[in-house]
Amino acid sequence: MGQYYNLIRFGKAGYRACMENVRKVSEKLSKAISDTGYFNVITDGSELPIITWEFKKDTNVKWTLYDVQDALKMFGWQVPAYPLPKNRDDEIIQRIVVRPAMDMTIANDFIDDLGHALDYLNHK
């Protein structure tokens, strides 16, 4: 219903521009998350505006994705970490849903805050 509303509100060209921006923001965030060196991006936001990631298999740190969730919360970001469904519940992932209102400035703020959160966790 929300997508239909936006299509009617912005028109076809405006809706296309809005969704292209969501894809560009998603891809930028996905690359920045991967570039930290800690995470393996599972979904990169190129098809749906959802980015999910897990630790790389060889990552050796003293903190968890739940700790990343809490550290990001100190900067005002709600980035949930949670186990996958039954039969894979030993795997923990984290995710971001990119909304149409998220622009590159907000993406850059998140990337900066993610870096600060990881620095905090590494020096805790």
ZICORZI-V983089 format. One record per helix or strand of 2 or more residues. SS is the DSSP state (h for helix, s for strand). FROM is the first residue (numbers start at 1). TO is the last residue. Records with the same first field share a line. If there is no record, write none. Layout:
SS: FROM-TO + FROM-TO
This chain:
h: 2-35 + 65-74 + 104-122
s: 39-44 + 50-55 + 81-83 + 92-97
